[in-house]
Amino acid sequence: MNITLPSPVSLESIPHLWQQSDVLIFLIDLDNYAMFNTSYLNRIELESFEKLQTNYFKKRYIISRTILKHILCNITNERSTFGISTYKDRYGKVCILNHKELYICISYTENLAALAISKVEVGIDIEILRKMVFKSNLKNMSIKPSLRDEIETGTDFLKVWTLKEAYSKFSNKNMHLIFNKELDLSCISHSTYVLDKKYIFSIVTHSDSHIIDINRLQKIDCNWD
C-alpha cells in the first residue's frame, strides 16, 4: 500500500490524534535538529547514551528520546518532560517508567526516526528504499517458497525484512531468532506501507483491528541550549 503523508502535525494536535487512534506513528527528520545535548536524559538514559560509539548514534538517541518525552507530555498531561523517564527492559524494549499502559517502539533509517506510541503492544520498522543485492540474503532468510518466488526486487525484500524486524520488536525477541524462521502471522495483525515513495514501513500488533495513524511531526523547539 502506498501512502502520501499529509502536512506535518504539531505537538498541540497530538491529544486529539491520541483520542482517535490506538497507535500513533510519528516520523522525525533528524536533520531538523543540528544541535543536541543531554539535558533531557535521566541517569539510566545517560548510561545508555554513554555506551554509544559515534556522534550519529548519540544524536539520534538524544533527539528521539527528547521528542518522545515532548509527545508523551501531550498524552499523559505531565507538566514537564523531566517527569517522564524511559528505560529498556531485559530484552531491549523501550518502556516508560510508571506508564505500563503505554507501548513504545522506535526505528531509524538514515536521517529519519519513527516513533510509535500505542495503547496496544506494537512493533515497527522503517527502511529507506534503496537498491540492494538481496538474492544472497534470501538463502539465509526463511521465507515460504511461494513468497520467495514473488521477491524480485529490493523493495520486495525490504518488505519482508521490515516485517521480520517489526515482528521481533513486537514479540520482544532477538532478530537473529526471527531471521532464520518462517513467521507465523496467523495470530497477529500486520501491514506494510510505502511512505511518500521513499520508505518501507511495517507494523505488527495483536490480531484485533486497531486504528493506526501515521504522521510526520513538525520541528519542535526543545530548547537544546
Protein Blocks (a to p, Z undefined) as FASTA:
>chain_A
ZZdddddddfklmmmmmmmpmbdcddddfklpmbccfklpcfklmmmmmmpmbfklmmmm
mmmmmmmmmmmmmmnopabfklpccdddfkopacdehilkbccddddehjbccddddfbd
cdddddddddddfklmmmmpccdfklmmmmmbfklmmmmmmmmmmmmmmnopafklmmmp
ccdfklcccddddehhlaccdddddfbdcdddddddddddehlZZ
